[in-house]
Amino acid sequence: MHSRRAFAATIPVLVALLFVGAERVRAGMLVLPNSNTSSVGNNVQFGVMDSGSWTFQWVYSASQLNSAVGDQITGIGFRLAAGEATIGSALNYSTFNLQLGTSLQPAGSLSTTFAANQGADTTTVLSGPLSIAGGSFVGGPGPNPFYDINFTTPYTYTGGDLLFTLRHSDPGISVGVDANSVPNPVTDTVGQPGNLAATTGQSQFFNSPITQIEFSQSTPEPASLTLLATALVAGGFGIRRRRRPVA
């Protein structure tokens, strides 16, 4: 009886010890909007990666991000619209600044003043020059493969509508990414071409880019779970052996 109590008392401690440092990072991908994961959009967007200087905002509703709540977003991806040819030349941006944060306004109601849409948790995830090698954006009938850009600073998504704010310089090459028309119930846009330092833009004048986000999740190591199960079985077997009557 004492052995059973002693083993039972050690179970919480054993579990805690096994799970300390026993997590691993698992990468995940999520396409926004979710309905375009394996289907092309209904339009083309030229502001996100296109020639010319741009200030551009787009938002996706929280309903599209349920599987990413509590995770760190570590990268973003775009793909060429259906029918676009592979871009063979390099894209060189002297400035490519991207911010992520909670949107103060829902889809369909973004303010034309960029700052008025940005929540207090707005994080600069990329800042500075960006070079993309020729051939990175692969064209074809679609849906085409995403080209992913890794963040230098991750953004922890805790829920709510997610706002992207991008300011980029002229790469000298036109890039038409896969997109959907606005107005749209799950997304919205505000943009201003020709000025990467603009404070205001044009509402719903630009299509919304289909956006892939890369995020990291912490999950228990399978080896740790196996070790825990083994320890519990062994402990239980030991108790049963002690309870056998002595012949």
PyMOL commands that set and color helices and strands:
alter all, ss='L'
color gray80, all
select helices_A, chain A and resi 2-19+34-36+62-64+66-68+114-117+222-243
alter helices_A, ss='H'
color red, helices_A
select strands_A, chain A and resi 23-32+43-45+54-60+72-78+91-93+96-102+123-126+130-132+147-156+162-168+177-180+187-193+202-203+208-209+211-220
alter strands_A, ss='S'
color yellow, strands_A
deselect
rebuild
show_as cartoon
